[in-house]
Amino acid sequence: MRADLVPITSPPSPAGPVQTVSLAEVLGALSYALDLTEGQPPAHTLRSCAIGMRLAQELHLDAETRSALYYALLLKDAGCSSNSSPTAELFGSDEHVVKRELKITDWSRKHHAARYVFRTAGEGCSLAGRLRYVLKVAKGPADSINLFRIRCERGAGIARQLGFPELTASAIYALDEHWDGHGEPHGTRGEEIPLLARIANLAQTLDVFFQQGDVSQALAVIRARSGTWFDPKLVELTRGWVDDTDWWRALAGPQMMALVKAAEPDDRVLHIDGAGLTGVCQAFAEIIDAKSPYTFRHSSGVAAYALQVGEQLGMSAGELQRLYRAALLHDIGKLGVSNRILDKPGALTADERAAIQLHAGYTFEILTRVAAFAEFAAVAAQHHERLDGTGYPWRLSGEALTLEARIMAVADVYEALTADRPYRDGMSSAKALQILEHEAGVKVDADCVEALTKSVG
């Protein structure tokens, strides 16, 4: 892992000594966003990591291999947002439900797969509407396979972007392959599947069923799929786990991050500096923007505009760095909002508007889990607040809104207005600025609008 990751667009670095932070802590905290995207309960990724690392220990894997596995487990769902929109479109349902149900379905068996489709397709539709979606899924197996491929390729790409070894990337890519060759995306079988992918697949499945029931039931599922989904040798390693009550209790406890940090190989503990931390922010910005075809480059666009406005207003290098990172991650909470709402071409209902407004609060909850992001978590979450108190999530107004929050609001509105949306084409820069100037001093900060106009006008 490179400790000096260089972001594509780098804001000025603050003066003073370079501080480093634990990469595991950052990715572990951000993994809560990936759990949201997959419809999984909080800390699913962390529990999967702990389970996978126990398997690695019992296999006596060397430190380098265990390190590669460790980060594959933390990033196993890094590609999950990239198939959210096509999943929602194909099934006509909230993709979080579709993905969650898939995790508890033996989809390699046709009758199980059929029940899964009938259970999840066409959520909220009439019987006729549901049947149309069922037939759509049934007639398009290539579409379903492509959903796996999109996810696998993007997840492996994120790992490579962050500088992890190919062992990590290949584990993420082959995560959904099955021992008997009936997995996805390529039907790889047996020992042709990378060992780390075999471990990760078993680990995540064991956690899913651990959360569904008790330990005995979860281990029974793993044994039942030995030789089909899972490597029988790995399943055999779990036979003695049922009586390890202290370990299972810790796995279900509130201190999962401490358990996961302790599982990182002692001589392979990774730290990143300021540039590396910004690189992680940029990678997660791509994960966020992959959620919908209408938000392509939104986060990086908001970050670029916010940086320009901040420079115009004379912010310090340290302030600019915090602002840039906040802007990159401001929409991380949207990973918890269904694409049936985000991609809807028509007007939203009151319930749908309420659901989409939850994303700002999700952003705050996720970012406050990361110690290195705590200083800008509130700013990131306030991008929809307005000077007159009509914004959300906290209806702040006037002096309660910092300069950074005011900049975020202007940058977010401008990028959104100039980008295509499901219900309209993107506006010209002149038209977007005209709208902002009309709201200047009432809803958005006039100085920030003027600074943006100087930057892009």
C-alpha positions as MATLAB code, in Angstrom:
seq = 'MRADLVPITSPPSPAGPVQTVSLAEVLGALSYALDLTEGQPPAHTLRSCAIGMRLAQELHLDAETRSALYYALLLKDAGCSSNSSPTAELFGSDEHVVKRELKITDWSRKHHAARYVFRTAGEGCSLAGRLRYVLKVAKGPADSINLFRIRCERGAGIARQLGFPELTASAIYALDEHWDGHGEPHGTRGEEIPLLARIANLAQTLDVFFQQGDVSQALAVIRARSGTWFDPKLVELTRGWVDDTDWWRALAGPQMMALVKAAEPDDRVLHIDGAGLTGVCQAFAEIIDAKSPYTFRHSSGVAAYALQVGEQLGMSAGELQRLYRAALLHDIGKLGVSNRILDKPGALTADERAAIQLHAGYTFEILTRVAAFAEFAAVAAQHHERLDGTGYPWRLSGEALTLEARIMAVADVYEALTADRPYRDGMSSAKALQILEHEAGVKVDADCVEALTKSVG';
ca = [
       0.000    0.000    0.000;
       1.405    3.399   -0.969;
       1.514    5.816    1.943;
       1.845    8.845   -0.349;
      -1.308    8.498   -2.464;
      -1.621   11.604   -4.626;
      -5.152   12.830   -5.341;
      -6.157   13.759   -8.880;
      -6.830   17.337   -7.780;
      -4.836   18.215   -4.707;
      -5.671   21.179   -2.486;
      -2.817   22.966   -0.753;
      -1.374   20.991    2.131;
      -1.302   22.649    5.529;
       2.045   23.618    6.967;
       3.548   21.617    9.791;
       4.435   17.973   10.364;
       2.642   15.310    8.320;
       0.157   13.380   10.451;
      -0.609    9.745    9.746;
      -3.745    7.776   10.559;
      -4.608    4.096   10.662;
      -5.873    2.965    7.266;
      -7.815    0.135    8.893;
      -9.651    2.592   11.135;
     -10.592    4.819    8.203;
     -11.767    2.010    5.918;
     -13.444    0.175    8.771;
     -15.504    3.221    9.685;
     -16.361    3.983    6.067;
     -17.449    0.360    5.606;
     -20.679    1.287    7.404;
     -21.601    3.140    4.209;
     -21.008   -0.027    2.189;
     -23.215   -1.962    4.615;
     -25.971    0.583    3.937;
     -25.612    0.068    0.186;
     -25.935   -3.696    0.501;
     -28.937   -3.513    2.818;
     -26.923   -5.126    5.604;
     -27.033   -4.286    9.328;
     -24.305   -2.025   10.718;
     -20.843   -3.599   11.111;
     -21.521   -6.453    8.660;
     -18.226   -5.716    6.917;
     -16.337   -5.563   10.210;
     -17.775   -8.881   11.384;
     -16.964  -10.476    8.035;
     -13.406   -9.214    8.414;
     -13.066  -10.721   11.882;
     -14.434  -14.068   10.668;
     -12.185  -14.118    7.613;
      -9.104  -13.284    9.627;
      -9.839  -16.128   12.046;
      -9.914  -18.493    9.065;
      -6.612  -17.027    7.867;
      -5.053  -17.592   11.274;
      -6.203  -21.210   11.394;
      -4.831  -21.726    7.874;
      -1.468  -20.333    9.084;
      -1.272  -17.888    6.175;
       1.823  -15.699    6.091;
       1.631  -12.037    7.150;
       1.713  -10.643    3.607;
      -1.189  -12.836    2.511;
      -3.170  -12.087    5.666;
      -2.678   -8.364    5.075;
      -3.975   -8.708    1.510;
      -7.005  -10.612    2.823;
      -7.595   -8.106    5.616;
      -8.082   -5.217    3.216;
     -10.017   -7.356    0.737;
     -12.504   -8.032    3.527;
     -12.772   -4.346    4.460;
     -13.282   -3.403    0.794;
     -15.252   -6.462   -0.343;
     -18.315   -4.326   -1.159;
     -16.468   -1.359   -2.674;
     -18.129   -2.025   -6.031;
     -21.634   -2.475   -4.632;
     -22.932    0.995   -5.526;
     -22.083    0.569   -9.207;
     -24.883   -1.961   -9.769;
     -27.469   -0.262   -7.543;
     -29.231    1.610  -10.334;
     -29.462   -1.324  -12.791;
     -30.590   -3.625   -9.951;
     -33.439   -1.282   -9.019;
     -34.402   -0.916  -12.675;
     -34.309   -4.647  -13.427;
     -36.291   -5.713  -10.357;
     -38.513   -2.642  -10.049;
     -37.826   -2.621   -6.306;
     -35.688   -0.986   -3.643;
     -32.270   -2.409   -4.486;
     -31.358   -2.590   -0.789;
     -34.108   -5.177   -0.285;
     -33.123   -7.051   -3.444;
     -29.490   -7.220   -2.344;
     -30.299   -8.136    1.251;
     -32.548  -10.998    0.195;
     -29.961  -12.254   -2.282;
     -27.509  -12.767    0.587;
     -29.839  -15.287    2.270;
     -30.817  -17.096   -0.950;
     -29.058  -20.108   -2.443;
     -29.411  -18.516   -5.859;
     -27.320  -21.176   -7.608;
     -30.351  -23.496   -7.226;
     -33.056  -22.672   -9.760;
     -36.078  -23.186   -7.495;
     -34.507  -21.059   -4.762;
     -33.677  -18.371   -7.320;
     -37.252  -18.434   -8.632;
     -38.706  -17.941   -5.147;
     -36.263  -15.089   -4.598;
     -37.383  -13.304   -7.772;
     -41.070  -13.728   -6.918;
     -40.362  -12.405   -3.430;
     -38.433   -9.284   -4.475;
     -39.505   -8.176   -7.966;
     -42.022   -5.388   -8.482;
     -42.175   -4.160   -4.886;
     -45.335   -2.083   -4.348;
     -46.767   -2.926   -7.784;
     -50.074   -4.589   -8.591;
     -50.041   -8.353   -9.187;
     -49.866   -7.750  -12.920;
     -47.034   -5.279  -12.430;
     -45.087   -7.700  -10.259;
     -45.484  -10.444  -12.847;
     -44.099   -8.134  -15.525;
     -40.963   -7.595  -13.456;
     -40.687  -11.306  -12.667;
     -40.779  -12.093  -16.388;
     -38.296   -9.319  -17.092;
     -35.794  -10.851  -14.669;
     -36.492  -14.385  -15.903;
     -35.976  -13.418  -19.546;
     -32.724  -11.608  -18.891;
     -30.237  -13.925  -17.129;
     -27.434  -12.074  -18.886;
     -28.602   -8.889  -17.156;
     -28.378  -10.595  -13.761;
     -24.887  -11.907  -14.490;
     -23.848   -8.437  -15.603;
     -24.908   -7.052  -12.212;
     -22.302   -9.287  -10.585;
     -19.688   -8.393  -13.168;
     -20.179   -4.636  -12.746;
     -19.833   -4.949   -8.989;
     -16.798   -7.258   -9.115;
     -14.863   -5.210  -11.672;
     -15.523   -1.907   -9.926;
     -14.645   -3.241   -6.494;
     -11.354   -4.678   -7.722;
     -10.657   -1.381   -9.495;
     -11.128    0.603   -6.271;
      -8.643   -1.685   -4.498;
      -6.077   -1.160   -7.254;
      -6.720    2.600   -7.224;
      -5.863    2.652   -3.528;
      -2.607    0.836   -4.214;
      -3.437   -2.579   -2.781;
      -1.773   -5.713   -4.216;
      -3.371   -7.897   -6.850;
      -4.074  -10.521   -4.172;
      -6.535   -8.059   -2.632;
      -8.091   -7.017   -5.953;
      -8.536  -10.608   -7.172;
     -10.221  -11.607   -3.887;
     -12.781   -8.828   -4.333;
     -13.273   -9.659   -8.005;
     -13.999  -13.364   -7.333;
     -16.034  -12.802   -4.145;
     -19.230  -14.390   -5.553;
     -17.651  -17.402   -7.249;
     -18.721  -20.796   -5.872;
     -16.712  -23.952   -5.297;
     -18.936  -25.977   -7.683;
     -18.597  -23.468  -10.527;
     -22.156  -22.114  -10.297;
     -21.168  -18.706   -8.946;
     -20.583  -15.401  -10.731;
     -19.330  -13.635  -12.721;
     -17.403  -16.345  -14.614;
     -18.354  -19.679  -13.067;
     -14.830  -20.333  -11.827;
     -14.660  -23.534   -9.776;
     -12.655  -25.240   -7.046;
      -9.111  -24.196   -6.398;
      -9.130  -22.026   -9.511;
     -10.982  -19.512   -7.319;
      -8.409  -17.435   -5.416;
      -8.081  -18.692   -1.835;
      -8.707  -15.225   -0.399;
     -11.967  -14.956   -2.350;
     -13.059  -18.353   -0.998;
     -12.362  -17.150    2.537;
     -14.164  -13.826    2.028;
     -17.257  -15.491    0.540;
     -17.565  -17.901    3.460;
     -16.911  -15.124    5.985;
     -19.582  -12.780    4.665;
     -22.162  -15.551    4.332;
     -21.506  -16.794    7.851;
     -22.077  -13.285    9.200;
     -25.305  -12.828    7.224;
     -26.807  -15.954    8.774;
     -25.299  -15.182   12.186;
     -27.343  -11.966   12.085;
     -30.441  -13.874   10.929;
     -30.415  -16.475   13.702;
     -28.163  -18.148   16.209;
     -24.630  -19.481   15.876;
     -25.678  -23.103   15.359;
     -28.023  -22.175   12.518;
     -25.388  -20.038   10.826;
     -22.790  -22.794   10.964;
     -25.396  -25.296    9.727;
     -25.925  -23.199    6.588;
     -22.182  -23.150    5.935;
     -21.972  -26.943    6.328;
     -24.986  -27.438    4.070;
     -23.240  -25.477    1.297;
     -19.889  -27.228    1.702;
     -18.779  -28.444   -1.699;
     -21.290  -26.248   -3.524;
     -20.700  -22.655   -2.424;
     -17.692  -23.212   -0.205;
     -14.343  -24.945   -0.137;
     -14.916  -28.039    2.088;
     -11.526  -27.534    3.777;
     -12.549  -24.048    4.911;
     -15.898  -25.289    6.166;
     -14.128  -27.984    8.155;
     -12.165  -25.297   10.010;
     -15.410  -23.854   11.404;
     -16.598  -27.099   13.032;
     -15.057  -26.305   16.397;
     -16.310  -22.722   16.511;
     -19.795  -23.404   17.857;
     -18.637  -23.626   21.480;
     -16.423  -20.537   21.372;
     -19.070  -18.410   23.069;
     -16.701  -15.616   24.105;
     -15.653  -15.033   20.488;
     -19.238  -15.014   19.198;
     -20.228  -12.646   21.999;
     -17.417  -10.280   21.006;
     -18.486  -10.564   17.370;
     -21.967   -9.378   18.282;
     -20.712   -6.658   20.634;
     -20.319   -2.908   20.188;
     -16.503   -2.905   20.010;
     -16.146   -4.469   16.581;
     -13.594   -1.943   15.362;
     -11.234   -2.851   18.192;
     -11.602   -6.542   17.323;
     -10.895   -5.835   13.659;
      -7.883   -3.618   14.356;
      -6.417   -6.368   16.529;
      -6.727   -8.802   13.592;
      -4.395   -6.799   11.335;
      -0.959   -8.502   11.081;
       1.333   -6.781   13.592;
       4.166   -6.225   11.130;
       1.857   -5.064    8.320;
      -0.117   -2.309   10.064;
      -0.741    0.360    7.429;
      -0.907    4.107    7.990;
      -1.564    6.890    5.498;
      -0.529   10.513    5.464;
      -2.588   13.529    4.442;
      -2.323   12.807    0.724;
      -3.281    9.189    1.339;
      -6.312   10.244    3.351;
      -7.429   12.514    0.524;
      -6.929    9.571   -1.845;
      -9.310    7.480    0.256;
     -11.836   10.338    0.135;
     -11.541   10.442   -3.649;
     -12.016    6.694   -3.954;
     -15.151    6.825   -1.827;
     -16.385    9.817   -3.823;
     -16.301    7.542   -6.862;
     -18.214    4.863   -4.940;
     -20.826    7.468   -4.003;
     -21.183    8.828   -7.522;
     -21.463    5.331   -9.024;
     -24.750    4.960   -7.151;
     -26.700    6.693   -9.928;
     -25.949    7.545  -13.578;
     -27.211   11.050  -12.807;
     -24.552   11.738  -10.187;
     -21.512   10.851  -12.297;
     -18.636   13.043  -11.011;
     -21.039   15.007   -8.761;
     -18.899   14.675   -5.632;
     -15.650   15.567   -7.364;
     -17.438   18.443   -9.115;
     -18.756   19.861   -5.832;
     -15.270   19.469   -4.339;
     -13.685   21.368   -7.236;
     -16.194   24.232   -7.040;
     -15.941   24.419   -3.241;
     -12.165   24.596   -3.498;
     -12.355   27.446   -6.033;
     -14.762   29.415   -3.855;
     -12.638   28.822   -0.764;
      -9.540   30.062   -2.570;
     -11.390   33.179   -3.756;
     -12.425   33.879   -0.156;
      -8.871   33.550    1.141;
      -9.190   30.381    3.207;
      -6.007   28.866    4.627;
      -4.410   25.707    3.260;
      -5.661   23.656    6.201;
      -9.198   24.997    5.812;
      -9.137   24.259    2.094;
      -8.010   20.690    2.724;
     -10.845   20.043    5.183;
     -13.360   21.675    2.836;
     -12.161   19.565   -0.090;
     -12.478   16.297    1.833;
     -15.900   17.288    3.199;
     -17.126   18.025   -0.311;
     -15.847   14.711   -1.658;
     -17.815   12.825    1.004;
     -20.864   15.078    1.459;
     -23.242   12.628   -0.255;
     -21.972    9.402    1.304;
     -25.343    9.102    3.041;
     -27.049    8.700   -0.352;
     -25.739    5.140   -0.409;
     -28.619    4.423    1.977;
     -31.299    5.897   -0.316;
     -33.023    3.674   -2.865;
     -32.362    4.254   -6.555;
     -36.109    3.933   -7.081;
     -36.146    7.434   -5.553;
     -32.790    8.813   -6.736;
     -33.449    7.894  -10.380;
     -37.179    8.642  -10.439;
     -38.008   10.719  -13.550;
     -41.134   12.340  -12.111;
     -42.044   14.375   -9.050;
     -41.303   12.826   -5.667;
     -44.049   12.082   -3.172;
     -43.867   13.523    0.331;
     -42.619   10.176    1.657;
     -39.961    9.987   -1.047;
     -38.770   13.524   -0.289;
     -38.530   12.599    3.389;
     -36.543    9.475    2.503;
     -34.059   11.360    0.358;
     -33.589   14.022    3.044;
     -32.364   11.326    5.413;
     -29.112   11.147    3.464;
     -27.633   14.234    5.135;
     -28.079   12.678    8.563;
     -26.588    9.410    7.311;
     -23.570   11.368    6.098;
     -23.027   12.826    9.553;
     -23.428    9.447   11.273;
     -20.936    7.747    8.953;
     -18.277   10.450    8.982;
     -18.319   10.909   12.749;
     -17.208    7.267   13.035;
     -13.884    8.271   11.468;
     -11.720   10.185   13.924;
      -9.832   11.871   11.078;
     -13.128   13.112    9.579;
     -14.834   14.282   12.764;
     -13.673   17.876   12.233;
     -15.597   18.227    8.987;
     -18.481   15.729    9.446;
     -20.979   18.460   10.326;
     -19.911   20.652    7.395;
     -20.353   17.741    4.985;
     -23.821   17.038    6.356;
     -24.944   20.686    6.116;
     -24.823   21.045    2.327;
     -28.633   21.295    2.203;
     -28.963   23.814    5.044;
     -30.120   27.318    4.068;
     -29.643   30.778    5.589;
     -33.385   31.225    6.157;
     -33.704   27.945    8.074;
     -35.645   26.092    5.374;
     -32.955   23.485    4.745;
     -32.183   20.119    6.349;
     -31.267   18.017    8.300;
     -31.161   20.438   11.267;
     -32.867   23.567    9.876;
     -29.923   25.729   10.837;
     -29.957   29.376    9.848;
     -27.922   32.565    9.795;
     -24.848   32.644   12.023;
     -25.268   28.962   12.905;
     -23.931   28.152    9.434;
     -20.153   28.364    9.121;
     -18.395   29.701    6.051;
     -17.494   26.128    5.045;
     -21.149   25.057    5.216;
     -22.182   28.090    3.133;
     -19.580   27.262    0.500;
     -20.754   23.645    0.405;
     -24.345   24.725   -0.182;
     -23.450   26.977   -3.120;
     -21.112   24.435   -4.721;
     -23.679   21.643   -4.358;
     -26.519   23.688   -5.871;
     -24.394   24.882   -8.796;
     -23.140   21.397   -9.673;
     -26.645   19.926   -9.391;
     -28.200   22.632  -11.574;
     -25.622   22.238  -14.339;
     -25.811   18.412  -14.374;
     -28.437   16.238  -16.046;
     -31.101   14.841  -13.746;
     -33.831   12.194  -14.339;
     -36.453   14.921  -14.683;
     -34.503   17.594  -16.669;
     -31.383   18.370  -18.679;
     -28.523   20.250  -17.088;
     -28.704   24.054  -17.173;
     -26.139   26.396  -18.634;
     -23.649   27.961  -16.240;
     -25.245   31.382  -16.789;
     -28.725   30.102  -15.909;
     -27.466   28.297  -12.786;
     -25.636   31.411  -11.604;
     -28.755   33.495  -12.229;
     -30.765   31.201   -9.934;
     -28.087   31.377   -7.240;
     -27.897   35.169   -7.501;
     -31.687   35.352   -7.050;
     -31.364   33.369   -3.773;
     -28.203   35.154   -2.596;
     -28.583   36.685    0.848;
     -31.843   34.796    1.463;
     -31.111   31.101    1.125;
     -27.446   31.037    0.150;
     -24.491   33.238    1.054;
     -24.021   36.226   -1.279;
     -20.223   36.337   -0.897;
     -19.979   32.651   -1.805;
     -22.148   33.169   -4.900;
     -19.986   36.104   -5.956;
     -16.805   34.047   -5.455;
     -18.256   31.179   -7.510;
     -19.248   33.594  -10.289;
     -15.675   34.904  -10.427;
     -14.370   31.340  -10.612;
     -16.663   29.897  -13.299;
     -18.177   32.953  -14.977;
];
